Amino acid sequence: MRKWRVGTISMGLSLVFLGSILLLSQFNKDWTYNVFVVWWPAILIILGLEMLIYYFLKKEENALITYDFLSIFFVAVIGTIGIGMTFLQSTGFIDELKKSIKTEYKTYELPAFKKEIDGSVKNVVLEVDQHVNIESSSANDIQLFGTYFGEQQEIQAAKDYVTAKTAGNTLYVIVKNPPVKTGMFQQETRINPTMIVPKNVNLDVRGDHQGIAVYPNQLENDWRIEDAGHVAVRLDEKAKMNIKAETYSALPKELNWINKEKMAGDGDRSPMYKGTYGTGKDEPTLSITSSDELSIRK
């Protein structure tokens, strides 16, 4: 009596198939992956054909059919993996994963923004939703420049990250959020802008709990920063100005504060520390209110 072992041929062909894929992967990884995803069902077809052929041969030759369970298990594992990869491919997960692995992040320059300030503009309001560096200048214009970190050069023009509009004697400047790609692997572009502001205008910065680095130099008008995260101030030792601070962290020890006060917190909020630095005379004032943290360097 002849004996047939079902599964041996399927396992052999599977090993040849997988070995060929591993060999070809040394030359073209993308092509190899596509071949596996498209052609793995052929393994199951071969196993099914093997079972049918042996079944009919058993009737004709009165042969004994046995099943090579190890081989069938091996083929089943390949089939399960293939089904799982097909499902992930249909959901877009595989494409997202491949793109995430190949993504290369670089630092690019922000397109420069410049807007002339005429005599009718007395106030500038800056709204930010990310860290920004601010410095005063004797120039009579608003400038924005800097860098951003992302996977590609997504910001092509200044309008892609900044908006400016004048209402009455106030210029509103809004630094917009960079593009965010949603999906299984969220990708976010981070920008690091620097803003140059004329020293003779009033500046009101709405921080939205973001980090603010300030280089006031020699102000000629008042600046105010509210609701920021970490405010870092770099003082010019020759500058004549006052500082009024209200922060949820202890006041920096680098300055000799006067009128210091610690106010109790309200509910779950931390206590607030208040203080004043400067001559107290009629000098320009940098006011920092409701900041999470304050640091000052000279």
Buried (B, 14 or more C-beta within 10 A) or exposed (E): EEEBBBBBBBBEBBEEBBEEBEEBBEEEEEEBBEBBBEEBEEBBEBBEEBBEEBEEBBEEEEEEBEBBEEBBEBBBEBBEEBEEBBEBBEEEBBEBEEBEEEEEEEEBEBBEBEBEBEEEBBBBBBBBBBBBBBBBBEBEEBBBBBEBBBBEEBBEEBEBBBBBEBEEEBBBBBBBEBEEBEEEEEBEBEBBBBBBBBBBBBBBBBBEEBBBBBBBBEBEBBBBBBBBBBBBBBBBEEBEBBBBBBBBBEBBEEBEBEEEEEEEEEEEEEEBBBBBBBEEEEBBBBBBBBBBBBBBEE
